[in-house]
């Protein structure tokens, strides 16, 4: 299975949300970081990955 197109889609999505000049930047606990995490969670669910938040509010991605 060629995962390159999926990886490119994910990186492009993150770049679109958090572009900062020539790269990407997300202030911790800010709106942009929240939007990126939501994008990653939505993408994970499309591929039947389980996501949850641990006690420290880190997002964990797991295979079902």
N, CA, C and O atoms as a GROMACS GRO file, in nm:
protein
  256
    1UNK      N    1   0.084  -0.118   0.000
    1UNK     CA    2   0.000   0.000   0.000
    1UNK      C    3   0.089   0.124   0.000
    1UNK      O    4   0.178   0.137   0.084
    2UNK      N    5   0.066   0.213  -0.092
    2UNK     CA    6   0.142   0.337  -0.102
    2UNK      C    7   0.077   0.444  -0.014
    2UNK      O    8  -0.031   0.493  -0.046
    3UNK      N    9   0.142   0.478   0.095
    3UNK     CA   10   0.087   0.577   0.189
    3UNK      C   11   0.133   0.720   0.160
    3UNK      O   12   0.094   0.813   0.230
    4UNK      N   13   0.216   0.736   0.058
    4UNK     CA   14   0.267   0.869   0.028
    4UNK      C   15   0.155   0.971   0.000
    4UNK      O   16   0.161   1.082   0.053
    5UNK      N   17   0.054   0.937  -0.081
    5UNK     CA   18  -0.053   1.035  -0.104
    5UNK      C   19  -0.124   1.077   0.026
    5UNK      O   20  -0.160   1.194   0.043
    6UNK      N   21  -0.144   0.982   0.114
    6UNK     CA   22  -0.208   1.015   0.242
    6UNK      C   23  -0.119   1.106   0.325
    6UNK      O   24  -0.166   1.205   0.381
    7UNK      N   25   0.010   1.074   0.332
    7UNK     CA   26   0.104   1.158   0.407
    7UNK      C   27   0.108   1.299   0.349
    7UNK      O   28   0.110   1.397   0.424
    8UNK      N   29   0.109   1.310   0.216
    8UNK     CA   30   0.109   1.442   0.153
    8UNK      C   31  -0.019   1.519   0.186
    8UNK      O   32  -0.014   1.640   0.208
    9UNK      N   33  -0.132   1.449   0.189
    9UNK     CA   34  -0.259   1.512   0.222
    9UNK      C   35  -0.257   1.564   0.367
    9UNK      O   36  -0.302   1.675   0.394
   10UNK      N   37  -0.204   1.484   0.457
   10UNK     CA   38  -0.198   1.524   0.598
   10UNK      C   39  -0.106   1.644   0.615
   10UNK      O   40  -0.143   1.742   0.678
   11UNK      N   41   0.014   1.636   0.558
   11UNK     CA   42   0.107   1.748   0.572
   11UNK      C   43   0.054   1.875   0.506
   11UNK      O   44   0.074   1.985   0.557
   12UNK      N   45  -0.012   1.860   0.393
   12UNK     CA   46  -0.071   1.977   0.327
   12UNK      C   47  -0.182   2.039   0.412
   12UNK      O   48  -0.193   2.161   0.421
   13UNK      N   49  -0.263   1.954   0.475
   13UNK     CA   50  -0.369   2.004   0.562
   13UNK      C   51  -0.314   2.080   0.681
   13UNK      O   52  -0.364   2.187   0.716
   14UNK      N   53  -0.210   2.025   0.743
   14UNK     CA   54  -0.147   2.093   0.857
   14UNK      C   55  -0.085   2.225   0.811
   14UNK      O   56  -0.098   2.326   0.880
   15UNK      N   57  -0.020   2.225   0.697
   15UNK     CA   58   0.040   2.346   0.644
   15UNK      C   59  -0.067   2.453   0.616
   15UNK      O   60  -0.047   2.570   0.648
   16UNK      N   61  -0.178   2.412   0.559
   16UNK     CA   62  -0.286   2.506   0.528
   16UNK      C   63  -0.340   2.571   0.655
   16UNK      O   64  -0.370   2.691   0.655
   17UNK      N   65  -0.353   2.494   0.760
   17UNK     CA   66  -0.408   2.547   0.885
   17UNK      C   67  -0.307   2.634   0.959
   17UNK      O   68  -0.346   2.735   1.019
   18UNK      N   69  -0.180   2.598   0.956
   18UNK     CA   70  -0.084   2.663   1.044
   18UNK      C   71   0.034   2.728   0.973
   18UNK      O   72   0.142   2.742   1.031
   19UNK      N   73   0.014   2.767   0.850
   19UNK     CA   74   0.123   2.831   0.774
   19UNK      C   75   0.170   2.957   0.845
   19UNK      O   76   0.090   3.038   0.892
   20UNK      N   77   0.301   2.972   0.851
   20UNK     CA   78   0.362   3.089   0.914
   20UNK      C   79   0.486   3.127   0.833
   20UNK      O   80   0.597   3.086   0.865
   21UNK      N   81   0.467   3.205   0.731
   21UNK     CA   82   0.579   3.242   0.644
   21UNK      C   83   0.622   3.123   0.561
   21UNK      O   84   0.544   3.074   0.479
   22UNK      N   85   0.744   3.077   0.580
   22UNK     CA   86   0.797   2.966   0.501
   22UNK      C   87   0.770   2.830   0.562
   22UNK      O   88   0.796   2.728   0.498
   23UNK      N   89   0.720   2.825   0.683
   23UNK     CA   90   0.698   2.697   0.750
   23UNK      C   91   0.564   2.695   0.820
   23UNK      O   92   0.469   2.761   0.778
   24UNK      N   93   0.559   2.620   0.928
   24UNK     CA   94   0.438   2.613   1.010
   24UNK      C   95   0.474   2.648   1.154
   24UNK      O   96   0.586   2.625   1.199
   25UNK      N   97   0.376   2.702   1.224
   25UNK     CA   98   0.398   2.740   1.362
   25UNK      C   99   0.266   2.730   1.436
   25UNK      O  100   0.163   2.776   1.388
   26UNK      N  101   0.271   2.670   1.554
   26UNK     CA  102   0.150   2.658   1.635
   26UNK      C  103   0.186   2.688   1.779
   26UNK      O  104   0.262   2.615   1.841
   27UNK      N  105   0.131   2.795   1.831
   27UNK     CA  106   0.152   2.827   1.973
   27UNK      C  107   0.080   2.722   2.056
   27UNK      O  108  -0.033   2.682   2.025
   28UNK      N  109   0.145   2.677   2.160
   28UNK     CA  110   0.083   2.576   2.246
   28UNK      C  111  -0.048   2.628   2.304
   28UNK      O  112  -0.058   2.742   2.348
   29UNK      N  113  -0.147   2.541   2.302
   29UNK     CA  114  -0.279   2.569   2.359
   29UNK      C  115  -0.354   2.680   2.286
   29UNK      O  116  -0.451   2.733   2.339
   30UNK      N  117  -0.311   2.716   2.166
   30UNK     CA  118  -0.377   2.820   2.091
   30UNK      C  119  -0.481   2.766   1.995
   30UNK      O  120  -0.497   2.645   1.980
   31UNK      N  121  -0.552   2.858   1.930
   31UNK     CA  122  -0.658   2.822   1.836
   31UNK      C  123  -0.604   2.740   1.719
   31UNK      O  124  -0.668   2.644   1.676
   32UNK      N  125  -0.488   2.777   1.669
   32UNK     CA  126  -0.432   2.706   1.553
   32UNK      C  127  -0.395   2.563   1.592
   32UNK      O  128  -0.421   2.469   1.517
   33UNK      N  129  -0.333   2.546   1.710
   33UNK     CA  130  -0.299   2.411   1.754
   33UNK      C  131  -0.426   2.326   1.768
   33UNK      O  132  -0.428   2.209   1.730
   34UNK      N  133  -0.530   2.385   1.823
   34UNK     CA  134  -0.658   2.314   1.839
   34UNK      C  135  -0.713   2.271   1.704
   34UNK      O  136  -0.759   2.158   1.689
   35UNK      N  137  -0.709   2.360   1.605
   35UNK     CA  138  -0.759   2.327   1.471
   35UNK      C  139  -0.677   2.217   1.406
   35UNK      O  140  -0.733   2.129   1.340
   36UNK      N  141  -0.546   2.218   1.424
   36UNK     CA  142  -0.460   2.113   1.368
   36UNK      C  143  -0.492   1.979   1.433
   36UNK      O  144  -0.504   1.878   1.364
   37UNK      N  145  -0.507   1.978   1.565
   37UNK     CA  146  -0.539   1.854   1.634
   37UNK      C  147  -0.674   1.800   1.588
   37UNK      O  148  -0.688   1.680   1.565
   38UNK      N  149  -0.772   1.887   1.573
   38UNK     CA  150  -0.904   1.844   1.524
   38UNK      C  151  -0.894   1.786   1.384
   38UNK      O  152  -0.958   1.685   1.354
   39UNK      N  153  -0.814   1.848   1.298
   39UNK     CA  154  -0.792   1.797   1.162
   39UNK      C  155  -0.730   1.658   1.167
   39UNK      O  156  -0.773   1.568   1.094
   40UNK      N  157  -0.629   1.640   1.252
   40UNK     CA  158  -0.563   1.510   1.263
   40UNK      C  159  -0.658   1.404   1.318
   40UNK      O  160  -0.656   1.289   1.273
   41UNK      N  161  -0.740   1.441   1.417
   41UNK     CA  162  -0.836   1.346   1.472
   41UNK      C  163  -0.940   1.305   1.366
   41UNK      O  164  -0.973   1.187   1.355
   42UNK      N  165  -0.989   1.402   1.290
   42UNK     CA  166  -1.086   1.371   1.184
   42UNK      C  167  -1.024   1.279   1.080
   42UNK      O  168  -1.088   1.183   1.034
   43UNK      N  169  -0.901   1.307   1.043
   43UNK     CA  170  -0.831   1.223   0.945
   43UNK      C  171  -0.813   1.082   0.999
   43UNK      O  172  -0.835   0.984   0.928
   44UNK      N  173  -0.774   1.071   1.124
   44UNK     CA  174  -0.755   0.939   1.186
   44UNK      C  175  -0.885   0.860   1.186
   44UNK      O  176  -0.885   0.740   1.154
   45UNK      N  177  -0.996   0.923   1.221
   45UNK     CA  178  -1.124   0.853   1.225
   45UNK      C  179  -1.167   0.804   1.087
   45UNK      O  180  -1.230   0.699   1.075
   46UNK      N  181  -1.132   0.880   0.982
   46UNK     CA  182  -1.165   0.835   0.846
   46UNK      C  183  -1.098   0.702   0.814
   46UNK      O  184  -1.147   0.626   0.730
   47UNK      N  185  -0.986   0.674   0.880
   47UNK     CA  186  -0.913   0.551   0.857
   47UNK      C  187  -0.930   0.453   0.972
   47UNK      O  188  -0.846   0.366   0.995
   48UNK      N  189  -1.040   0.469   1.045
   48UNK     CA  190  -1.076   0.378   1.154
   48UNK      C  191  -0.972   0.369   1.265
   48UNK      O  192  -0.955   0.264   1.326
   49UNK      N  193  -0.903   0.478   1.291
   49UNK     CA  194  -0.814   0.484   1.406
   49UNK      C  195  -0.893   0.539   1.524
   49UNK      O  196  -0.981   0.623   1.508
   50UNK      N  197  -0.862   0.491   1.640
   50UNK     CA  198  -0.926   0.537   1.763
   50UNK      C  199  -0.843   0.651   1.820
   50UNK      O  200  -0.720   0.641   1.825
   51UNK      N  201  -0.907   0.758   1.862
   51UNK     CA  202  -0.836   0.868   1.926
   51UNK      C  203  -0.900   0.896   2.061
   51UNK      O  204  -1.021   0.880   2.080
   52UNK      N  205  -0.816   0.936   2.154
   52UNK     CA  206  -0.867   0.979   2.284
   52UNK      C  207  -0.766   1.072   2.348
   52UNK      O  208  -0.652   1.083   2.303
   53UNK      N  209  -0.808   1.140   2.452
   53UNK     CA  210  -0.721   1.230   2.526
   53UNK      C  211  -0.681   1.164   2.657
   53UNK      O  212  -0.765   1.110   2.729
   54UNK      N  213  -0.552   1.170   2.686
   54UNK     CA  214  -0.506   1.113   2.813
   54UNK      C  215  -0.526   1.215   2.926
   54UNK      O  216  -0.585   1.321   2.904
   55UNK      N  217  -0.478   1.182   3.044
   55UNK     CA  218  -0.497   1.268   3.160
   55UNK      C  219  -0.436   1.406   3.144
   55UNK      O  220  -0.481   1.502   3.206
   56UNK      N  221  -0.333   1.417   3.062
   56UNK     CA  222  -0.267   1.545   3.038
   56UNK      C  223  -0.322   1.617   2.914
   56UNK      O  224  -0.268   1.719   2.871
   57UNK      N  225  -0.432   1.562   2.857
   57UNK     CA  226  -0.497   1.617   2.739
   57UNK      C  227  -0.416   1.600   2.610
   57UNK      O  228  -0.441   1.670   2.512
   58UNK      N  229  -0.318   1.509   2.611
   58UNK     CA  230  -0.250   1.473   2.487
   58UNK      C  231  -0.344   1.387   2.405
   58UNK      O  232  -0.418   1.306   2.461
   59UNK      N  233  -0.341   1.402   2.274
   59UNK     CA  234  -0.423   1.318   2.188
   59UNK      C  235  -0.343   1.193   2.153
   59UNK      O  236  -0.229   1.201   2.108
   60UNK      N  237  -0.407   1.078   2.175
   60UNK     CA  238  -0.345   0.949   2.146
   60UNK      C  239  -0.420   0.887   2.028
   60UNK      O  240  -0.543   0.886   2.026
   61UNK      N  241  -0.346   0.836   1.931
   61UNK     CA  242  -0.402   0.771   1.814
   61UNK      C  243  -0.368   0.622   1.823
   61UNK      O  244  -0.253   0.586   1.846
   62UNK      N  245  -0.469   0.536   1.805
   62UNK     CA  246  -0.448   0.392   1.814
   62UNK      C  247  -0.521   0.320   1.701
   62UNK      O  248  -0.624   0.366   1.652
   63UNK      N  249  -0.465   0.206   1.663
   63UNK     CA  250  -0.536   0.116   1.572
   63UNK      C  251  -0.650   0.052   1.650
   63UNK      O  252  -0.635   0.020   1.768
   64UNK      N  253  -0.763   0.032   1.583
   64UNK     CA  254  -0.875  -0.037   1.649
   64UNK      C  255  -0.848  -0.184   1.658
   64UNK      O  256  -0.930  -0.258   1.710
   0.00000   0.00000   0.00000
